[in-house]
């Protein structure tokens, strides 16, 4: 559902849709309707590299004109408990991934949405409750993303790392998050689920390579401890999106098993464009 508004200067309250009247999910950001993100003040919680973007996962901020500022996914889940509970699912513009929820039921993730229409949904593990918001980002000054790579995985307390090698030899990963060709990794997630997002506005033409490294987690804790080796493997998901937000947009999803800390897997090699 996209909110109907009288003109692009309107900033509306969030259009939240529950799967039923007893849904326990609250989605505080982003807000629905039409959204301006230009003129954001310099104060922020975290620099996030998603070409030339800064986003904020902290408390909501409102500008002098009443517009909501910042770009984040933020909300709460009532009565959420970690023990014995499968993760909630975050769906951003059609890409589904688990989302990490704090002990108090809160979740917050910096995210720089592309200009134009965007859709976001949070779903419960049983899919019996959800919250959804649709909005149109009117910031025409933000660069469109020619290539976006989204890494997520399905176990908590696990650290997977995204590595992207571009045709000009630039290698972007947690130790080198910003390349001089404009490509960048937004954040390094070390505690489970991700996502880690690589994006570049103008991808160089040629051969690209996407790797996932199992940096640490269950199988790294106990060495030869049999009980640790019996822990479930981690399944990494890579969403590969080209020409985002244009009629030529293409989206591919790849899933690969990551069995032990130290595993390095080539997920996809491809030629752009």
C-alpha positions as a Markdown table, in Angstrom:
| # | Residue | x | y | z |
|---|---|---|---|---|
| 1 | Unk | 0.0 | 0.0 | 0.0 |
| 2 | Unk | 1.4 | 3.4 | -1.0 |
| 3 | Unk | -0.1 | 6.3 | 1.0 |
| 4 | Unk | -2.2 | 8.8 | -1.0 |
| 5 | Unk | -1.1 | 12.3 | -0.4 |
| 6 | Unk | -2.3 | 15.7 | -1.9 |
| 7 | Unk | 1.1 | 16.9 | -2.9 |
| 8 | Unk | 4.8 | 16.1 | -2.4 |
| 9 | Unk | 5.2 | 18.5 | 0.4 |
| 10 | Unk | 3.1 | 16.4 | 2.7 |
| 11 | Unk | 4.9 | 14.3 | 5.3 |
| 12 | Unk | 2.5 | 11.7 | 6.7 |
| 13 | Unk | 2.4 | 9.5 | 9.8 |
| 14 | Unk | 3.5 | 6.0 | 9.1 |
| 15 | Unk | 1.0 | 3.8 | 7.2 |
| 16 | Unk | 1.2 | 0.7 | 9.3 |
| 17 | Unk | -0.6 | -2.5 | 8.3 |
| 18 | Unk | -1.1 | -5.3 | 10.8 |
| 19 | Unk | -1.8 | -8.8 | 9.7 |
| 20 | Unk | -4.3 | -9.0 | 12.5 |
| 21 | Unk | -5.6 | -6.7 | 15.3 |
| 22 | Unk | -3.3 | -8.3 | 17.8 |
| 23 | Unk | 0.0 | -7.7 | 16.0 |
| 24 | Unk | 2.8 | -7.0 | 18.5 |
| 25 | Unk | 5.2 | -5.2 | 16.1 |
| 26 | Unk | 5.7 | -1.5 | 16.1 |
| 27 | Unk | 7.6 | 0.1 | 13.2 |
| 28 | Unk | 8.8 | 3.7 | 14.1 |
| 29 | Unk | 10.9 | 4.3 | 11.0 |
| 30 | Unk | 10.8 | 4.8 | 8.1 |
| 31 | Unk | 7.6 | 6.8 | 7.9 |
| 32 | Unk | 5.1 | 6.4 | 5.1 |
| 33 | Unk | 4.0 | 8.7 | 2.3 |
| 34 | Unk | 6.4 | 11.2 | 0.8 |
| 35 | Unk | 9.7 | 11.7 | 2.4 |
| 36 | Unk | 12.4 | 14.4 | 2.1 |
| 37 | Unk | 15.9 | 13.6 | 3.3 |
| 38 | Unk | 17.7 | 16.6 | 2.0 |
| 39 | Unk | 19.1 | 19.1 | 4.5 |
| 40 | Unk | 19.8 | 16.5 | 7.2 |
| 41 | Unk | 22.0 | 18.0 | 10.0 |
| 42 | Unk | 25.5 | 16.8 | 10.6 |
| 43 | Unk | 24.8 | 15.2 | 14.0 |
| 44 | Unk | 24.6 | 11.4 | 13.6 |
| 45 | Unk | 25.3 | 8.2 | 15.4 |
| 46 | Unk | 27.3 | 6.4 | 12.8 |
| 47 | Unk | 28.9 | 7.1 | 9.4 |
| 48 | Unk | 27.5 | 4.6 | 7.0 |
| 49 | Unk | 29.1 | 4.2 | 3.6 |
| 50 | Unk | 26.4 | 3.8 | 1.0 |
| 51 | Unk | 27.8 | 6.0 | -1.6 |
| 52 | Unk | 27.8 | 9.5 | -0.2 |
| 53 | Unk | 25.1 | 8.9 | 2.4 |
| 54 | Unk | 24.8 | 9.3 | 6.1 |
| 55 | Unk | 22.1 | 7.7 | 8.1 |
| 56 | Unk | 21.0 | 7.5 | 11.7 |
| 57 | Unk | 19.7 | 4.6 | 13.7 |
| 58 | Unk | 19.1 | 6.6 | 16.9 |
| 59 | Unk | 16.1 | 8.3 | 18.2 |
| 60 | Unk | 13.7 | 10.0 | 15.7 |
| 61 | Unk | 14.7 | 13.5 | 14.8 |
| 62 | Unk | 12.3 | 16.1 | 13.4 |
| 63 | Unk | 13.5 | 19.2 | 11.5 |
| 64 | Unk | 12.2 | 22.7 | 12.0 |
| 65 | Unk | 9.6 | 22.2 | 9.2 |
| 66 | Unk | 8.3 | 19.1 | 10.9 |
| 67 | Unk | 9.7 | 16.7 | 8.5 |
| 68 | Unk | 11.2 | 13.4 | 9.8 |
| 69 | Unk | 14.9 | 13.3 | 9.2 |
| 70 | Unk | 17.4 | 10.4 | 9.0 |
| 71 | Unk | 17.2 | 7.1 | 7.3 |
| 72 | Unk | 16.8 | 4.0 | 9.5 |
| 73 | Unk | 14.8 | 0.9 | 10.1 |
| 74 | Unk | 13.7 | 1.1 | 13.7 |
| 75 | Unk | 10.9 | -0.3 | 15.9 |
| 76 | Unk | 9.9 | -2.6 | 18.7 |
| 77 | Unk | 8.5 | -6.1 | 19.2 |
| 78 | Unk | 6.4 | -6.5 | 22.3 |
| 79 | Unk | 7.2 | -9.5 | 24.6 |
| 80 | Unk | 10.1 | -10.5 | 22.4 |
| 81 | Unk | 12.4 | -13.1 | 24.0 |
| 82 | Unk | 15.6 | -14.6 | 22.4 |
| 83 | Unk | 15.4 | -18.0 | 24.0 |
| 84 | Unk | 13.8 | -20.6 | 21.7 |
| 85 | Unk | 12.6 | -18.0 | 19.3 |
| 86 | Unk | 13.3 | -17.9 | 15.6 |
| 87 | Unk | 14.3 | -14.5 | 14.2 |
| 88 | Unk | 11.8 | -12.0 | 12.8 |
| 89 | Unk | 12.1 | -11.3 | 9.1 |
| 90 | Unk | 12.9 | -8.0 | 7.5 |
| 91 | Unk | 11.8 | -7.5 | 3.9 |
| 92 | Unk | 13.3 | -4.4 | 2.1 |
| 93 | Unk | 12.2 | -3.8 | -1.4 |
| 94 | Unk | 11.6 | -7.5 | -1.9 |
| 95 | Unk | 14.8 | -8.8 | -0.3 |
| 96 | Unk | 14.0 | -10.9 | 2.8 |
| 97 | Unk | 16.5 | -11.4 | 5.7 |
| 98 | Unk | 16.5 | -12.1 | 9.4 |
| 99 | Unk | 16.6 | -9.1 | 11.8 |
| 100 | Unk | 18.4 | -8.9 | 15.1 |
| 101 | Unk | 16.2 | -8.0 | 18.0 |
| 102 | Unk | 17.5 | -6.7 | 21.4 |
| 103 | Unk | 16.6 | -8.1 | 24.8 |
| 104 | Unk | 14.0 | -5.3 | 25.1 |
| 105 | Unk | 12.4 | -6.1 | 21.8 |
| 106 | Unk | 13.9 | -3.1 | 20.0 |
| 107 | Unk | 15.6 | -3.2 | 16.6 |
| 108 | Unk | 17.5 | -0.5 | 14.7 |
| 109 | Unk | 19.4 | -0.7 | 11.5 |
| 110 | Unk | 21.0 | 2.1 | 9.5 |
| 111 | Unk | 19.7 | 2.0 | 5.9 |
| 112 | Unk | 20.1 | 4.5 | 3.0 |
| 113 | Unk | 17.0 | 3.8 | 0.8 |
| 114 | Unk | 17.3 | 4.5 | -2.9 |
| 115 | Unk | 15.3 | 7.5 | -4.3 |
| 116 | Unk | 11.8 | 6.7 | -5.5 |
| 117 | Unk | 9.3 | 4.1 | -4.2 |
| 118 | Unk | 10.4 | 1.8 | -1.3 |
| 119 | Unk | 8.6 | -0.9 | 0.6 |
| 120 | Unk | 9.5 | -2.4 | 4.0 |
| 121 | Unk | 7.9 | -5.1 | 6.1 |
| 122 | Unk | 8.7 | -6.8 | 9.4 |
| 123 | Unk | 7.2 | -10.3 | 9.8 |
| 124 | Unk | 6.9 | -12.5 | 12.9 |
| 125 | Unk | 8.5 | -16.1 | 12.8 |
| 126 | Unk | 5.0 | -17.7 | 12.5 |
| 127 | Unk | 4.0 | -15.1 | 9.9 |
| 128 | Unk | 0.9 | -14.3 | 11.9 |
| 129 | Unk | 1.7 | -10.7 | 12.5 |
| 130 | Unk | 3.5 | -8.0 | 10.5 |
| 131 | Unk | 4.0 | -4.3 | 10.0 |
| 132 | Unk | 4.5 | -2.7 | 6.6 |
| 133 | Unk | 5.2 | 0.7 | 5.3 |
| 134 | Unk | 5.5 | 2.1 | 1.8 |
| 135 | Unk | 7.0 | 5.5 | 0.9 |
| 136 | Unk | 8.4 | 7.5 | -1.9 |
| 137 | Unk | 11.8 | 9.1 | -1.3 |
| 138 | Unk | 11.9 | 12.5 | -3.0 |
| 139 | Unk | 15.6 | 13.2 | -2.6 |
| 140 | Unk | 16.6 | 13.6 | -6.3 |
| 141 | Unk | 20.2 | 14.5 | -5.3 |
| 142 | Unk | 21.0 | 11.0 | -4.0 |
| 143 | Unk | 22.8 | 8.8 | -6.5 |
| 144 | Unk | 21.0 | 5.8 | -7.8 |
| 145 | Unk | 22.8 | 2.5 | -7.2 |
| 146 | Unk | 24.1 | 0.7 | -10.2 |
| 147 | Unk | 25.1 | -2.4 | -8.2 |
| 148 | Unk | 24.0 | -3.4 | -4.7 |
| 149 | Unk | 25.1 | -6.6 | -2.9 |
| 150 | Unk | 23.3 | -7.5 | 0.3 |
| 151 | Unk | 24.7 | -10.2 | 2.6 |
| 152 | Unk | 22.6 | -11.7 | 5.4 |
| 153 | Unk | 22.7 | -15.1 | 7.3 |
| 154 | Unk | 20.5 | -17.2 | 9.4 |
| 155 | Unk | 22.2 | -17.7 | 12.8 |
| 156 | Unk | 22.8 | -15.3 | 15.6 |
| 157 | Unk | 26.2 | -14.8 | 17.4 |
| 158 | Unk | 27.9 | -15.5 | 14.1 |
| 159 | Unk | 30.2 | -13.2 | 12.0 |
| 160 | Unk | 30.1 | -13.5 | 8.3 |
| 161 | Unk | 31.9 | -10.9 | 6.1 |
| 162 | Unk | 31.2 | -9.7 | 2.6 |
| 163 | Unk | 34.1 | -9.3 | 0.1 |
| 164 | Unk | 33.6 | -7.7 | -3.3 |
| 165 | Unk | 36.3 | -7.5 | -5.9 |
| 166 | Unk | 35.6 | -5.1 | -8.9 |
| 167 | Unk | 37.1 | -5.3 | -12.4 |
| 168 | Unk | 39.6 | -2.6 | -11.6 |
| 169 | Unk | 41.1 | -4.7 | -8.8 |
| 170 | Unk | 39.4 | -2.8 | -5.9 |
| 171 | Unk | 38.7 | -5.1 | -2.9 |
| 172 | Unk | 36.1 | -3.9 | -0.5 |
| 173 | Unk | 35.6 | -5.7 | 2.9 |
| 174 | Unk | 35.5 | -4.8 | 6.6 |
| 175 | Unk | 39.2 | -3.8 | 6.5 |
| 176 | Unk | 38.8 | -1.6 | 3.5 |
| 177 | Unk | 35.2 | -0.3 | 3.4 |
| 178 | Unk | 35.5 | 2.5 | 0.9 |
| 179 | Unk | 37.2 | 2.1 | -2.5 |
| 180 | Unk | 38.3 | 5.0 | -4.8 |
| 181 | Unk | 35.9 | 3.9 | -7.5 |
| 182 | Unk | 33.0 | 4.9 | -5.3 |
| 183 | Unk | 32.1 | 1.4 | -4.1 |
| 184 | Unk | 31.6 | 1.0 | -0.3 |
| 185 | Unk | 30.5 | -1.4 | 2.4 |
| 186 | Unk | 28.1 | 0.3 | 4.8 |
| 187 | Unk | 28.7 | -1.4 | 8.1 |
| 188 | Unk | 30.5 | -4.5 | 9.5 |
| 189 | Unk | 28.0 | -6.6 | 11.3 |
| 190 | Unk | 29.7 | -9.0 | 13.8 |
| 191 | Unk | 26.9 | -10.3 | 15.9 |
| 192 | Unk | 24.6 | -12.2 | 13.7 |
| 193 | Unk | 22.1 | -12.0 | 10.8 |
| 194 | Unk | 23.5 | -8.9 | 9.0 |
| 195 | Unk | 22.8 | -7.3 | 6.6 |
| 196 | Unk | 26.1 | -6.0 | 5.2 |
| 197 | Unk | 25.5 | -4.0 | 2.1 |
| 198 | Unk | 27.9 | -3.1 | -0.7 |
| 199 | Unk | 26.9 | -0.4 | -3.1 |
| 200 | Unk | 28.3 | 1.5 | -6.0 |
| 201 | Unk | 26.7 | 4.1 | -8.2 |
| 202 | Unk | 28.6 | 3.6 | -11.4 |
| 203 | Unk | 30.1 | 0.0 | -11.5 |
| 204 | Unk | 33.1 | -0.5 | -13.7 |
| 205 | Unk | 32.5 | -2.8 | -16.6 |
| 206 | Unk | 34.0 | -6.2 | -16.5 |
| 207 | Unk | 34.3 | -9.2 | -14.2 |
| 208 | Unk | 33.0 | -8.9 | -10.6 |
| 209 | Unk | 33.6 | -11.5 | -7.8 |
| 210 | Unk | 31.5 | -11.8 | -4.6 |
| 211 | Unk | 32.9 | -13.8 | -1.7 |
| 212 | Unk | 31.6 | -14.6 | 1.8 |
| 213 | Unk | 34.0 | -15.4 | 4.6 |
| 214 | Unk | 33.0 | -17.2 | 7.8 |
| 215 | Unk | 35.0 | -15.1 | 10.2 |
| 216 | Unk | 33.8 | -16.6 | 13.4 |
| 217 | Unk | 30.9 | -18.0 | 15.4 |
| 218 | Unk | 29.8 | -21.4 | 16.7 |
| 219 | Unk | 32.5 | -23.5 | 15.2 |
| 220 | Unk | 35.2 | -21.0 | 16.3 |
| 221 | Unk | 34.4 | -21.2 | 20.0 |
| 222 | Unk | 35.5 | -24.7 | 21.0 |
| 223 | Unk | 38.1 | -25.9 | 18.5 |
| 224 | Unk | 37.9 | -29.6 | 18.6 |
| 225 | Unk | 34.9 | -29.7 | 21.0 |
| 226 | Unk | 32.5 | -32.1 | 19.5 |
| 227 | Unk | 29.5 | -30.2 | 20.9 |
| 228 | Unk | 30.6 | -27.1 | 19.0 |
| 229 | Unk | 31.1 | -29.0 | 15.7 |
| 230 | Unk | 27.5 | -30.2 | 16.0 |
| 231 | Unk | 26.0 | -26.7 | 16.0 |
| 232 | Unk | 23.9 | -25.9 | 13.0 |
| 233 | Unk | 25.7 | -24.5 | 9.9 |
| 234 | Unk | 25.1 | -21.0 | 8.8 |
| 235 | Unk | 23.4 | -20.3 | 5.5 |
| 236 | Unk | 24.5 | -17.1 | 3.8 |
| 237 | Unk | 22.2 | -15.3 | 1.5 |
| 238 | Unk | 23.5 | -12.9 | -1.2 |
| 239 | Unk | 21.0 | -10.6 | -2.9 |
| 240 | Unk | 22.6 | -9.1 | -6.1 |
| 241 | Unk | 20.7 | -6.1 | -7.5 |
| 242 | Unk | 21.7 | -4.2 | -10.6 |
| 243 | Unk | 20.3 | -1.0 | -12.0 |
| 244 | Unk | 18.2 | -0.5 | -8.9 |
| 245 | Unk | 15.0 | 1.5 | -9.2 |
| 246 | Unk | 15.1 | 1.6 | -13.0 |
| 247 | Unk | 13.1 | -0.4 | -15.7 |
| 248 | Unk | 16.2 | -2.5 | -16.1 |
| 249 | Unk | 16.5 | -3.5 | -12.5 |
| 250 | Unk | 17.5 | -7.2 | -12.0 |
| 251 | Unk | 17.5 | -9.0 | -8.7 |
| 252 | Unk | 19.1 | -12.4 | -8.0 |
| 253 | Unk | 19.2 | -14.4 | -4.7 |
| 254 | Unk | 22.0 | -16.9 | -3.9 |
| 255 | Unk | 22.2 | -19.1 | -0.7 |
| 256 | Unk | 25.3 | -21.0 | 0.3 |
| 257 | Unk | 26.1 | -23.1 | 3.4 |
| 258 | Unk | 29.0 | -21.9 | 5.6 |
| 259 | Unk | 30.1 | -24.7 | 7.8 |
| 260 | Unk | 33.1 | -23.6 | 9.8 |
| 261 | Unk | 35.0 | -20.5 | 10.8 |
| 262 | Unk | 37.6 | -19.8 | 8.1 |
| 263 | Unk | 35.4 | -20.9 | 5.2 |
| 264 | Unk | 35.8 | -18.6 | 2.2 |
| 265 | Unk | 33.3 | -19.1 | -0.6 |
| 266 | Unk | 33.1 | -17.6 | -4.0 |
| 267 | Unk | 29.3 | -17.0 | -4.3 |
| 268 | Unk | 29.1 | -15.4 | -7.7 |
| 269 | Unk | 31.3 | -14.2 | -10.5 |
| 270 | Unk | 29.5 | -12.1 | -13.2 |
| 271 | Unk | 30.1 | -9.6 | -15.9 |
| 272 | Unk | 28.7 | -6.1 | -15.6 |
| 273 | Unk | 26.7 | -4.7 | -17.3 |
